[in-house]
Amino acid sequence: MGANQDSYAESARLGVDQRNVQNYEASDEGVGEAFASVSRAYSQRRAMSSTAASGADSKIY
């Protein structure tokens, strides 16, 4: 996650999976939206982890 930079180019240089990258606007609203997005993603991954424990197949990037 990054503002005022090309997060996608920098993450590619570092070998980070592009599905785990996010740019955001360096403003109060942009930061709020970015962290809300991260919160939703973690909630989804936690839900996937709990279904994996019950035998369902899940893939976390």
C-alpha positions as CSV (number, residue, x, y, z in Angstrom):
1,M,0.0,0.0,0.0
2,G,1.4,3.4,-0.9
3,A,0.6,7.0,-1.7
4,N,2.7,9.3,-3.8
5,Q,4.6,6.5,-5.4
6,D,4.0,3.7,-8.0
7,S,3.2,1.0,-5.5
8,Y,2.7,-1.5,-8.4
9,A,6.1,-0.9,-9.9
10,E,7.9,-0.9,-6.5
11,S,6.1,-4.1,-5.3
12,A,7.0,-5.8,-8.6
13,R,10.6,-4.9,-7.9
14,L,10.4,-6.4,-4.5
15,G,8.6,-9.6,-5.7
16,V,5.2,-8.8,-4.0
17,D,2.1,-10.5,-5.5
18,Q,0.3,-7.7,-7.4
19,R,-3.0,-8.9,-5.9
20,N,-1.7,-7.6,-2.6
21,V,-0.9,-4.1,-3.8
22,Q,-2.9,-0.9,-3.4
23,N,-2.3,2.7,-4.3
24,Y,-4.3,5.4,-2.4
25,E,-4.7,9.1,-2.5
26,A,-2.6,10.9,0.2
27,S,-5.7,12.6,1.8
28,D,-7.8,12.0,4.8
29,E,-10.5,10.4,2.6
30,G,-7.9,8.3,0.6
31,V,-6.3,7.0,3.7
32,G,-9.7,6.1,5.2
33,E,-10.7,4.2,2.1
34,A,-7.4,2.4,1.9
35,F,-7.5,1.1,5.4
36,A,-11.2,0.2,5.1
37,S,-10.2,-1.9,2.1
38,V,-7.5,-3.6,4.1
39,S,-9.9,-4.3,6.9
40,R,-12.4,-5.9,4.5
41,A,-9.6,-8.0,2.9
42,Y,-8.4,-9.3,6.3
43,S,-12.0,-10.1,7.3
44,Q,-12.4,-12.1,4.2
45,R,-9.2,-14.0,4.8
46,R,-10.1,-14.8,8.3
47,A,-13.4,-16.2,7.1
48,M,-11.5,-18.2,4.5
49,S,-9.2,-19.5,7.2
50,S,-12.1,-20.7,9.4
51,T,-13.7,-22.5,6.4
52,A,-10.3,-24.1,5.6
53,A,-10.2,-25.5,9.2
54,S,-13.6,-27.1,8.5
55,G,-12.2,-28.9,5.4
56,A,-13.1,-26.3,2.6
57,D,-10.4,-25.5,0.2
58,S,-9.0,-21.9,0.4
59,K,-6.0,-20.1,-1.1
60,I,-4.6,-17.1,0.7
61,Y,-2.1,-15.1,-1.3
